[in-house]
Amino acid sequence: MDLENYQSILAKVNSYDATLVAVSKTKPVEDIEALHQKGQVVFGENKIQEMCDKQSQLPDDIEWHMIGHIQRNKVKYMAPFVSLVHGVDRFKVLRELNKQAQKVERVQDCLLQMHIADEESKFGFDQKELEEMLADPSFAELQNVRIRGLMGMATFTDDEKQIRKEFKGLRQLYEQLQNGVFADKQGFSILSMGMSGDYAIALEEGSNMVRIGSLIFGERHYDK
Ligand SMILES: *Cc1c(COP(=O)(O)O)cnc(C)c1O
């Protein structure tokens, strides 16, 4: 883990009044604990099971963000504690979040993940799917979820122009919704974009929440 890197990233993120989500997926609880002792409170994981295991071993004041793709059958395990769900990419996922949040008497904060990359592999709503969901009468009936904003992942490329264009597009949509459908709703105020490789561009393009893993914790090794 690189604590010096952490301090400089944090300073930059703070200078934009943005929130730093420390992405600790695949990393041991000891690393999370060490960063938590430096004052980091928000941690991001991309597997529900892994997040639940870690949550049970770590201090209660940690805010857990689920940033990965959501398997609906596992939502119930995180429902009691997860503070923000970034990866809502289908109406069905939102319905399940609502159902499980209701059971534990919570209102679940979440972000809608938009597909902005020029890649098939990334998840997320496209414009049409988003419009359909927003127009669906049953959408307005969901009492136990609160849409806090949008999340997106740019194309994995060295082409800075392309990344910037995708982030710009997401920001425009975010502002449209903020001034439109969500104008009379409380708390639509989070734009989650930017990771280790592109967070500087994301901040310039209006991100107010960045999700950074490898720059803080070092490269991930999946071959265990
Ligand atoms: C892993 C992950 C990140 C962090 O990636 P790094 O490149 O290590 O910073 C951010 N967002 C999502 C959705 C991720 O899955």
The ligand as a MOL file (V3000), in Angstrom:
LIG
                    3D

  0  0  0     0  0            999 V3000
M  V30 BEGIN CTAB
M  V30 COUNTS 15 15 0 0 0
M  V30 BEGIN ATOM
M  V30 1 C -11.9840 -1.8470 -9.5670 0
M  V30 2 C -12.8800 -0.7140 -9.8080 0
M  V30 3 C -12.4340 0.6040 -9.6340 0
M  V30 4 C -11.0200 0.9690 -9.2260 0
M  V30 5 O -10.1230 0.6270 -10.2180 0
M  V30 6 P -8.5950 1.1200 -10.1720 0
M  V30 7 O -8.2200 1.1750 -11.5840 0
M  V30 8 O -7.8520 0.0850 -9.4030 0
M  V30 9 O -8.5690 2.4260 -9.4970 0
M  V30 10 C -13.3500 1.6240 -9.8610 0
M  V30 11 N -14.6090 1.3790 -10.2220 0
M  V30 12 C -15.0700 0.1370 -10.4100 0
M  V30 13 C -16.4880 -0.0630 -10.8060 0
M  V30 14 C -14.2220 -0.9610 -10.2100 0
M  V30 15 O -14.7020 -2.1960 -10.3880 0
M  V30 END ATOM
M  V30 BEGIN BOND
M  V30 1 1 1 2
M  V30 2 1 2 3
M  V30 3 2 2 14
M  V30 4 1 3 4
M  V30 5 2 3 10
M  V30 6 1 4 5
M  V30 7 1 5 6
M  V30 8 2 6 7
M  V30 9 1 6 8
M  V30 10 1 6 9
M  V30 11 1 10 11
M  V30 12 2 11 12
M  V30 13 1 12 13
M  V30 14 1 12 14
M  V30 15 1 14 15
M  V30 END BOND
M  V30 END CTAB
M  END
